[in-house]
Amino acid sequence: MSEDRVAYPYPYTTLEDIRITAQRLGLPFNESQLTRVHKAVLSIEGSAARLRQGLHRNDEPAFGVRLPAGEPK
Amino acid sequence: MNSCADLATLTLSDAGRLICSRKLSPVELTEGCLDRIRRFDPAISSFILVTEDIALGQAKQAEDEIAKGRYRGPLHGIPYGLKDIIETAGIPTTAHSRVLKEHVPRHDAVVAQHLRAAGGILLGKLACLEFAHARPTPDQAWPQARNPWNTAHGFTGGSSTGSASAVAAGFALGAIGTDTGGSVRNPAALCGITGLMATYGRVSRRGVIPYSYSLDHVGPMAWTAEDCAVMLQAIAGYDPEDPGSAEEPVPNFKAKFRDRLAGLRIGWIRHFYERDMIADDETRKAIEETVRALRDLGATVEEASAQPLQAYHDCKLIISVAEFYSVHEAEFVANFAAYGDDLKSKAFQGAFIRAVDYLQAQKQRRKLAQDMVRTIAQFDVLLTAANFRLAPRISNEPRDSGDSFQTPNITAVSNVTGNPTISLCNGFSSNGLPLAFQIIGRPFDEPNLLAVAHAYQQATTWHLRRPTLVETLAA
């Protein structure tokens, strides 16, 4: 897969997805709040899509999240 | 201590020297702070809880110990405040949320233990954004802290709001904040003080209510870089019970202080605020003046380039939103009504982040951290803006949380990479609000970072200005 073909591969979350999830969890959001959540989630998914542009497959160790800052000098 | 006004101009380091030489009484100093809090904090709201009895008891103990020759060090007898997401044994810790209104921890956070052991005087618990995350809304249990440079409508930035305003108002000589995307450095910048985020892992987060556990840092806020060095000296150190803590030796954070910066190489990252985002004219001009001042001190300043700001933003956003919801999910569902209006919307976003996106963001974070190591390898420190504009006006209107999420934040760069970073005042706008810049250091090289900030403050006077509370109150 070349970098320029990487795109967000999932359907974007809809307002209805958010409404259903809130209902299932019993969270009494009003419509204005649901809309705010939806806009923010779309923004996050935009970030996720952009982030994938800068990633390569299989170029990182499979495990480990230690930052260079945390490694011994 | 001659008057309440003297307290406003006193720095933590100067007070420490006066206490050490027994020219200043910790009890009188603490009483002076409490007096200022009583007189001025009703208009600023920096404190959620003032621990007056505890403070006076600790001050008396400090005074007795010092009189008997048992001086503990430069924080002995120094009044300070803690952001109210830092747990304190037997003292309510609310995270500025109704959710934890009755929460009284059994143990001190490690940072609180260290400050107590250093002989500091706890004045109280300081306001913040709800769980360090949400915008202030009228439905919260306590009012939002106001900026002492404009108490009428000046926002302090977030999320260590009360920590910044309490120091800037002269209520406390230092304060502790936490920083997940700039929450020490941004309010410090907007309130004209100095804020230090040490290297990821340098200061234990155990006992600090988490926001985003892989991005959270704890840091000091005070008038000067020297003050921050003194506070960091007390709170730094390995903690095997904090999974993010780094087993690194703690150096003398003032070891590299000097007046001149000859031979020092500074990388100037302009594209963060001149291309990736556009800072206002006054911010840009102040940084150019700062570069001139640093060159006059003997430093070499050359333009440097890092990854685009958007890359750090995308990474930080996904990690922080996912981790915040993972911390709160159970409580959020069980106790939804207790969360503030803005936090309700912000927290719930985390329910829609895919595991693969979170993991990809952590992977990208590692790349960005490695890239920053390469960038800074050519220099001793990096320099850039602390924010793009002045302190905004306070507004209680609900805001579309999507808007702010689409805007990259210049301070979040260092949360992603873990580099130590300090923000400090470098001027004032035409309407009297503080301007600021940031210095970014190599991992675990806080002594060099602090030395640059200290030399800059020795050569300039911005950190000596103080807000005039009486006049702003009258306005």
Contacts between the chains, C-beta under 8 A, distances in Angstrom:
chain1	res1	chain2	res2	distance
A	10	B	354	6.7
A	13	B	352	5.2
A	17	B	352	7.4
A	18	B	348	7.8
A	18	B	352	7.0
A	21	B	351	6.1
A	21	B	352	7.5
A	22	B	348	7.2
A	25	B	333	5.3
A	25	B	351	7.8
A	26	B	333	7.0
A	26	B	336	7.9
A	27	B	332	7.9
A	27	B	333	6.8
A	27	B	336	5.3
A	27	B	344	7.9
A	27	B	348	7.0
A	28	B	336	6.9
A	29	B	344	7.0
A	29	B	345	8.0
A	29	B	348	7.3
A	32	B	398	7.5
A	33	B	341	7.6
A	33	B	344	6.3
A	33	B	345	5.3
A	36	B	345	4.6
A	36	B	398	7.6
A	36	B	400	5.7
A	36	B	401	5.3
A	36	B	402	6.8
A	37	B	345	5.2
A	37	B	348	5.2
A	37	B	349	5.8
A	37	B	401	7.6
A	39	B	400	6.0
A	39	B	401	7.4
A	39	B	402	3.3
A	40	B	345	7.0
A	40	B	346	7.5
A	40	B	349	4.9
A	40	B	400	8.0
A	40	B	401	4.7
A	40	B	402	4.3
A	40	B	405	5.3
A	41	B	349	5.4
A	41	B	352	4.7
A	42	B	402	7.0
A	43	B	317	7.8
A	43	B	402	4.9
A	43	B	405	4.5
A	43	B	406	5.1
A	44	B	317	6.0
A	44	B	318	6.2
A	44	B	321	6.1
A	44	B	349	6.3
A	44	B	352	7.4
A	44	B	353	6.4
A	44	B	405	6.8
A	45	B	357	7.9
A	46	B	406	7.8
A	47	B	313	7.1
A	47	B	314	3.7
A	47	B	315	7.9
A	47	B	317	5.0
A	47	B	318	5.8
A	48	B	314	7.4
A	48	B	318	6.0
A	48	B	353	7.9
A	48	B	354	7.5
A	48	B	357	4.1
A	48	B	360	7.2
A	48	B	361	7.6
A	50	B	310	6.8
A	50	B	311	7.9
A	50	B	314	5.2
A	51	B	311	7.6
A	51	B	314	4.6
A	51	B	315	6.3
A	51	B	318	7.0
A	51	B	357	7.5
A	51	B	360	6.0
A	51	B	361	6.1
A	51	B	364	5.3
A	52	B	360	6.4
A	54	B	311	6.2
A	54	B	364	6.2
A	54	B	367	7.3
A	55	B	360	6.0
A	55	B	363	6.4
A	55	B	364	6.1
A	55	B	367	7.8
A	60	B	363	5.4
A	60	B	366	6.7
A	60	B	367	7.9
A	65	B	214	7.2
A	65	B	362	5.5
A	65	B	366	7.0
A	67	B	200	6.2
A	67	B	365	7.6
A	67	B	366	6.7
A	67	B	369	4.8
A	67	B	417	7.6
A	67	B	418	4.8
A	68	B	369	5.4
A	68	B	370	5.7
A	68	B	373	5.1
A	68	B	418	7.8
A	68	B	443	6.6
A	69	B	199	5.5
A	69	B	200	5.3
A	69	B	201	6.7
A	69	B	246	7.3
A	69	B	369	6.6
A	69	B	417	7.3
A	69	B	418	3.8
A	69	B	419	6.8
A	69	B	443	3.7
A	69	B	444	7.1
A	70	B	200	6.8
A	70	B	201	5.2
A	70	B	244	7.8
A	70	B	246	5.0
A	70	B	418	7.3
A	73	B	248	8.0
A	73	B	444	7.2
